[in-house]
């Protein structure tokens, strides 16, 4: 059903109006944007985020260091409601470590769940010696790039769909206006023949 309607908008026939041809060209352009533009925009956004996050990870690796630490208190078990996708396998705990100058230091850090007092672990420290998060992993960088790329492509699809609705509605309103004008011109002569 769609193919005959689409062909009718392109062919020269008595019922085709200029708005039909303009609408067909607009939908062809929107289709091209949908098929080519949205994925290209998504890929470009993903690439930009990936490149930026690689730089952030490199800066973090240069400014942070991992040191051995000891758990000061027993660590509570993992929160099973968080699951494997969140931080369910790590919990906040008080740990101690030896600073660069040799003095003991303490702080709260995320450590694996279920550790006992005295168990060894590692923590990440920033340049000032404060506990910090580990540098971005390649998995986090990839996940962030994929998420932004997919969201950008999805936004492109949504924008093309919205533009298609606007074009369809504007063309329909124009058709109704033209048909109303023509009916006002032709309608009275039809009524005279009926009487």
Secondary structure, DSSP 8 states (H G I E B T S, - for coil): -HHHHHHHHHS--TT--HHHHHHHHHHHHHHHIIIIIHHHHHHHHHHHHHHHHHHHHHHHHHH-EEEEEEESS------TTT-TTTTTTEEEEEEEEE-TTS-EEEEEEEEETT--TT-EEEEEE-TTS-EE-----HHHHHHHHHHHHHHHHHHHHHHHHHHHHHHHHHHHHHHHHHHHHHHHHHHHHHHHHH-
